[in-house]
Amino acid sequence: MLDANRTLFELIHRLSGRSGFLDTAAVFFATYFPYLLGLAVLFLIFRFHKEWRLRFAFFAEIALAAILSRGILTEAIRFFWPVPRPFLALDFTPLIEASSAAFPSGHAAIFFALAMVIFYWNRKWGMWFFAFALVNGAARVFAGVHWPLDIFGGLLVGVLGAVIAHALLRSYVSALPDRKLHE
């Protein structure tokens, strides 16, 4: 499994440094694109429904999923199982800066958690956010700061955090009037 992880990493990362356009795109999607996703989440909070309690419930589910996946689960796994980042293990300079352990990817954990919560509330937008999270993860592998397995681990942690948040808040949301959201 670890050989496949390294092989896939090398397959993706070896394209780095060969094209200024690809390198710039990877830096954008790995570093700056997450800010656009954050703005998109704020847009969705206000787009989904005019009822303030539904907006609050949606926001609460997003916040809880993010805290669980990135703040608690990711850090617990990193504490017990620290994995060095590819640029440290293979001794090269990545396209972007990164610190701490690599597994699971904190970026992947939070963006897949957001995607899962959004998917619960609106399937179409949720699918878009899953695609955006994959693009961000692939860019971070390309940039040399994550192994592919880090992204997959972040996906699992993010989805788990979102499922837990959804389960914890489901009874509150189902008790709200007019909980049908825009599809």
C-alpha positions as CSV (number, residue, x, y, z in Angstrom):
1,M,0.0,0.0,0.0
2,L,2.8,2.4,0.9
3,D,4.6,1.6,-2.3
4,A,1.5,2.5,-4.3
5,N,1.2,5.7,-2.3
6,R,4.7,6.7,-3.2
7,T,4.4,5.6,-6.8
8,L,1.2,7.6,-7.3
9,F,2.8,10.6,-5.6
10,E,5.8,10.4,-7.9
11,L,3.5,10.1,-11.0
12,I,1.7,13.3,-10.0
13,H,4.5,15.3,-8.6
14,R,7.0,14.6,-11.4
15,L,5.0,17.0,-13.5
16,S,5.9,19.8,-11.1
17,G,8.6,22.2,-12.2
18,R,8.1,21.5,-15.9
19,S,5.5,24.1,-16.7
20,G,5.1,27.5,-15.2
21,F,1.4,27.4,-16.0
22,L,0.9,24.0,-14.2
23,D,3.0,25.2,-11.2
24,T,1.0,28.4,-11.0
25,A,-2.3,26.6,-11.2
26,A,-1.2,24.1,-8.5
27,V,-0.2,27.0,-6.2
28,F,-3.5,28.7,-6.8
29,F,-5.6,25.6,-6.2
30,A,-3.5,24.5,-3.2
31,T,-3.2,27.8,-1.5
32,Y,-5.7,30.4,-2.6
33,F,-8.7,28.4,-3.9
34,P,-9.7,27.4,-0.3
35,Y,-10.4,31.1,0.4
36,L,-12.9,31.1,-2.5
37,L,-14.5,27.9,-1.2
38,G,-14.9,29.7,2.2
39,L,-16.7,32.6,0.5
40,A,-18.8,30.1,-1.5
41,V,-19.9,28.5,1.8
42,L,-20.9,31.9,3.2
43,F,-22.9,32.5,0.0
44,L,-24.7,29.1,0.4
45,I,-25.5,29.9,4.0
46,F,-27.5,32.9,2.9
47,R,-28.7,31.4,-0.4
48,F,-30.3,28.2,0.9
49,H,-33.2,29.7,2.9
50,K,-34.6,32.9,4.1
51,E,-35.6,31.3,7.5
52,W,-32.9,32.4,10.0
53,R,-33.2,29.1,12.0
54,L,-32.4,27.1,8.9
55,R,-29.4,29.3,8.2
56,F,-28.2,28.9,11.7
57,A,-28.7,25.1,11.6
58,F,-26.8,24.9,8.3
59,F,-24.0,27.1,9.7
60,A,-23.9,25.1,13.0
61,E,-23.6,21.8,11.1
62,I,-20.8,23.2,9.0
63,A,-19.0,24.6,12.0
64,L,-19.4,21.4,14.0
65,A,-18.2,19.2,11.1
66,A,-15.2,21.4,10.6
67,I,-14.2,21.4,14.2
68,L,-14.7,17.6,14.5
69,S,-12.8,16.7,11.3
70,R,-10.0,19.3,11.3
71,G,-9.7,20.3,14.9
72,I,-10.2,17.0,16.7
73,L,-10.0,13.9,14.5
74,T,-7.1,15.1,12.3
75,E,-5.0,16.3,15.2
76,A,-5.7,13.1,17.2
77,I,-4.5,10.9,14.3
78,R,-1.4,13.1,13.7
79,F,-0.6,12.9,17.4
80,F,-0.6,9.1,17.4
81,W,0.6,8.5,13.9
82,P,2.9,11.3,12.6
83,V,3.7,10.9,8.9
84,P,6.4,13.2,7.4
85,R,5.5,15.3,4.4
86,P,6.8,14.1,1.0
87,F,9.3,17.0,0.6
88,L,10.9,16.0,4.0
89,A,10.9,12.3,3.2
90,L,12.3,12.7,-0.3
91,D,14.4,15.9,0.3
92,F,13.1,18.4,-2.3
93,T,11.7,21.9,-2.2
94,P,7.9,22.0,-2.5
95,L,6.0,24.6,-4.5
96,I,4.3,25.8,-1.3
97,E,5.1,25.9,2.4
98,A,3.7,23.4,4.8
99,S,4.3,22.4,8.4
100,S,3.4,19.7,10.9
101,A,2.5,16.1,10.0
102,A,1.1,15.1,6.6
103,F,-1.5,12.4,7.5
104,P,-4.4,13.1,7.2
105,S,-4.5,16.2,5.2
106,G,-6.2,19.0,7.2
107,H,-7.2,20.8,4.1
108,A,-8.8,17.6,2.7
109,A,-10.5,16.9,6.1
110,I,-12.2,20.3,6.3
111,F,-13.2,20.6,2.6
112,F,-14.6,17.1,2.4
113,A,-16.5,17.8,5.7
114,L,-17.9,20.9,4.1
115,A,-18.8,19.0,0.9
116,M,-20.6,16.3,2.9
117,V,-22.6,18.8,5.0
118,I,-23.5,20.7,1.9
119,F,-24.5,17.4,0.2
120,Y,-26.9,16.7,3.0
121,W,-28.6,20.0,2.5
122,N,-28.3,20.3,-1.3
123,R,-27.1,17.4,-3.5
124,K,-26.1,19.5,-6.5
125,W,-24.0,21.9,-4.6
126,G,-22.6,19.1,-2.5
127,M,-21.3,17.3,-5.6
128,W,-19.6,20.5,-6.7
129,F,-17.9,20.9,-3.4
130,F,-16.7,17.3,-3.5
131,A,-15.1,18.1,-6.9
132,F,-13.6,21.3,-5.5
133,A,-12.1,19.3,-2.5
134,L,-10.6,16.8,-4.9
135,V,-9.0,19.6,-7.0
136,N,-7.5,21.1,-3.9
137,G,-6.2,17.7,-2.7
138,A,-4.7,16.9,-6.1
139,A,-3.0,20.4,-6.2
140,R,-1.5,19.8,-2.8
141,V,0.0,16.4,-4.0
142,F,1.3,18.1,-7.2
143,A,2.8,20.9,-5.0
144,G,4.7,18.2,-3.0
145,V,3.2,18.8,0.5
146,H,0.9,15.7,0.7
147,W,1.0,12.0,-0.2
148,P,-2.1,10.8,-2.1
149,L,-3.0,8.7,1.0
150,D,-3.0,11.9,3.1
151,I,-5.8,13.2,0.8
152,F,-7.8,10.0,1.1
153,G,-7.4,10.0,4.9
154,G,-8.6,13.6,4.9
155,L,-11.6,12.5,2.8
156,L,-12.5,9.8,5.3
157,V,-12.0,12.0,8.4
158,G,-14.0,14.9,6.8
159,V,-16.9,12.7,5.8
160,L,-16.9,11.1,9.3
161,G,-16.9,14.5,11.0
162,A,-19.8,15.6,8.8
163,V,-21.8,12.4,9.4
164,I,-21.3,12.8,13.2
165,A,-22.3,16.5,13.0
166,H,-25.4,15.7,10.9
167,A,-26.4,12.9,13.3
168,L,-26.0,15.2,16.3
169,L,-28.1,18.1,14.8
170,R,-30.6,16.0,12.8
171,S,-33.4,16.2,15.5
172,Y,-33.0,19.9,15.8
173,V,-33.2,20.5,12.0
174,S,-36.1,18.1,11.5
175,A,-38.1,20.0,14.2
176,L,-37.8,23.3,12.2
177,P,-40.7,24.5,10.1
178,D,-40.3,24.5,6.4
179,R,-37.0,22.7,6.3
180,K,-37.2,21.9,2.6
181,L,-34.2,23.7,1.0
182,H,-33.6,24.7,-2.6
183,E,-32.4,21.8,-4.9
